[in-house]
Every structure is written in C-alpha cells, then in structure tokens.
Amino acid sequence: MPPPFVSAVSHGAYEGTLRALIHLLKYEGVAPAARPLGKLLLHAISQIEPRLPADTVVVAVPLHPAKERQRGFNQSEQIATEAIAEMRRTTGKERFKLERNALRRARPTDSQFGLTARERRRNLKGAFTVAKAEAIRGKTVLLIDDIYTTGATARECARTLRAAGASHVYVATLARAQRDGVAHWNAEQFVTTPVTFHSGGSTLTAS
C-alpha cells in the first residue's frame, strides 16, 4: 500500500557524525546543535522545495506533553525552526511557516525501539490528532522529524493530517535508519556539503 505522503527526503544515514549530532541535541540537551542540524535539514528540503507551494505549512512531529516536559523541548520543532531561519538567512526568503501545535499526540506511546514495523504501526495507531484543522485544511504540509526508521510515525502523522483536510503531505527528516531502503520507502537521497559543529573542544563534521 502506498504511503499517505507524496515523498520523503533525508540528509543521510543515521550513523557516524550525523547520529552524534542528533544525540547531542536530543539526549544531551546541547541546544547549539540545533543550528547545524537545521542546515542539514534545509539541504534535504531543497530537493522538494520546487514542488512545494508558497503557502506550505511546516508541522513538526509532536512529543507527548509529558515527554516534552521531561525533555524540555521538542527536537523536531527545534530543527524545523532552525531550517526555516537558515533559509531566511541564506536566501532572504520567508518561504514556509511553522505551525506550532497543529499536530498533537493524543496519548503516550511505548518506545519504538526494538519493535517490528507492524508493532510500530500498532503502537502509533490513533496516537495523533490535529488541533488546528483550519491551519492545514486544503494546504500542503511539510512534516518534519529527526529520524525516519520504518516510516510508521511519518505514515500515521500523514494519515492524520490528510484526514483533517491537508491536500498533500511531504516528509523531511535529518536521518534515515535504512542504509539501502531508499526505493523501499519512496524517498530521495541527497548528499550535502559537510557541516562542522564545535562543542566542548571537539569538532564534528556531518557529511
């Protein structure tokens, strides 16, 4: 069955320096890591930008409120914010609008780690709800997340957005977990210029 989104793009595989950068932000709370990650995300988005209308709405995959309070932030929303800011800095264009809290987690879900693709889909079924239908009705939505693993999260979010009236959904992530799954998950691969990030005396380069 084809996915409920048009296509999905990512910067690269979930390994090496890209994985380290994501972990710095997501698990260690190193806020400055969001800016270089935003640059990488923007490089991925640039693959599909010509197909996105001017009124495209950007929606970040939400955390459950309890999880977001525990972590202190939503990493997907942070990288989406930085990607939009980077576009403004480098092109002078205000192309997209981030619609905060348009999509919400209706219930907490178990960790997806270690689950099969079928278990992931079952775990996420009905987990999301649209809180701002008027903001996405009839619009193209660009869904942002940090990692694309099996696609269960992207599919369920896209299904929910389409059911609420979104005309089309595209997905952009920083990383994909499948090394050779590009054709399988209907995505397009993109290789970017290396981006260097300095933290605590160490240097990381994501390419």
ABEGO torsion letter per residue (X at the ends): XBBABABBBBABBBBEAAAAAAAAAAAAGBAAAAAAAAAAAAAAAAAAAAABBAABBBBBBBBBAAAAAAAGBBAAAAAAAAAAAAAAAAAGBBABBBBBGABBBABBBBBABGBBAAAAAAAABGABBBABAAAABGBBBBBBBABBBAGAAAAAAAAAAAAAGBABBBBBBABBABAAAAAAAGBBBBBBBBBBBBBGGBBBBBX
